[in-house]
Amino acid sequence: MESRRHIRPGTATLDLGEYPWTITGKITNGKMTIAFPNEKLELNSAFENSFTEGVKICIVYIESKYSKSMKFGLHKIEPDDFSQVYIYYSSDDFIRPHNEITLMAGWNFIEEIENPNWFYGSDEPWSIIGLISQDINDFLSKGYRWQMEMWF
């Protein structure tokens, strides 16, 4: 059995409007696949600031066309393992000072994982950046799966 869902990205920043990008998803035998557009997407100037040095960067949340509170995210489905993948779109290549993060023009998938050096009361951050890739399959092969999230 196969069904289609209509999904579209939202933005992390308030009042920037909605972008009617077409991102299609398909569910086959209980597994969801999502196709990201290949063409260059346009972002308005609200997505740039002095920190990004003219590069427009958007964090993308995929939501159901029919319910804004229903979002889809990539998570590892393992007990005692908090990890997720954030989706960013960048208008151009962006290298953060000191090579903390690099985004290439187009779609970027950034893994956030629990910091193994963190403990309650430490100065360590609770989570750290793992893999950054432009290929979603890199994360699917690591055990990430699309999950429905309810946001209120």
Sequence and secondary structure as in RCSB ss.txt:
>XXXX:A:sequence
MESRRHIRPGTATLDLGEYPWTITGKITNGKMTIAFPNEKLELNSAFENSFTEGVKICIVYIESKYSKSMKFGLH
KIEPDDFSQVYIYYSSDDFIRPHNEITLMAGWNFIEEIENPNWFYGSDEPWSIIGLISQDINDFLSKGYRWQMEM
WF
>XXXX:A:secstr
 EEEEEEEEEESSTTS      EEEEEETTEEEEE   S     GGG  GGGTT  EEEEEEEESS TTEEEEEE
E  TT  EEEEEEEESS EE GGGS EE SEEEEEEEEE TT  TT SS SEEEEEEES THHHHTTTEEEEEEE
  
